Amino acid sequence: MSVSNITIFMPSVLTLVGIPGLESVQCWIGIPFCAVYLIAMIGNVLLLTIIKSERSLHEPMYIFLGMLGATDIALATSIMPKMLGIVWFHVPEIYFDSCLLQMWLIHTFQGIESGILLAMALDRYVTICYPLRHAAIFTHQLVIQIGTVVTLRAAIIVAPCLVLIKCLLKFYHSTVISHSNCEHMAIVKVAAENVQVNKIYGSFVAFTVAGFDLTFITLSYIQIFTTVFRLRQKEAKLKAFNTCIAHICVFFQFYLLAFFSFFTHRFGSHIPPYIHILFSSIYLLVPPFLNPLVYGVKTKQIHSHVVKMFSS
């Protein structure tokens, strides 16, 4: 793609539209988004408080759940303040470098969340398929190492997206981004230069992280279901399924929304922009909102501690 006649060289400030096509009503749309954000914050803080205060929950499954809650808080907080600033206070401007930082935070926290879901699936796999070896395999040291690797993997693999934008994309058609946050493709689309390398690397990141994690989560659950169906006692089968159902619910909603957002960004040119932006925002906010609710309801130990906390 050649550089057009009307271009802007390295803009210092960008403008986020919010929800294009719904500008007149987006102040009202901000209300449910704010409510979802507040519930997500309260739910995840409550989850972290319970896990930290109850020594009986200092096990790998709940430590991973605590990591997931902390990641959800960080992910939601990286997008909602700016989004509400746009729709409620009419402050759409954002510094270019701040936009890149938000982009890095969003995709890094998404990658961390995906990695934690994989770790939780592997924990369930060892718990059900090799119960006598679980304590020896999933030590606290291993859990910390997994958390560190998952975080570093996401941070490092997303970082080149920033470098490629800063080094390759000097000219832009516009400083206006038709989005409520600084997602990678939203920034790339306003560039006036060849963005093929950026698109290829963005797809590489998505398929490397999500594809790798999704593959091994699926393989883990195939092994889990194979083991469970071999159990003779019906009660044992139900107990095994019950320990997995919360994770399966979280796993499905995370990856279904992720792949919908990914493919509509690249191949959904016929989809109205406001539909894509709404679903993109929902994709980023729904997991932090649903995760503590799902685990609070489906995980007996956490549910009992929540009831105990509010009844005392």
Salt bridges, closest charged atoms under 4 A:
GLU54 OE2 - HIS305 ND1 3.62
ASP97 OD1 - LYS166 NZ 3.11
ASP123 OD2 - ARG124 NH2 2.85
ASP123 OD1 - HIS134 NE2 2.61
GLU183 OE1 - HIS179 NE2 3.49
GLU183 OE1 - HIS265 NE2 2.85
ASP213 OD2 - ARG153 NH2 2.80
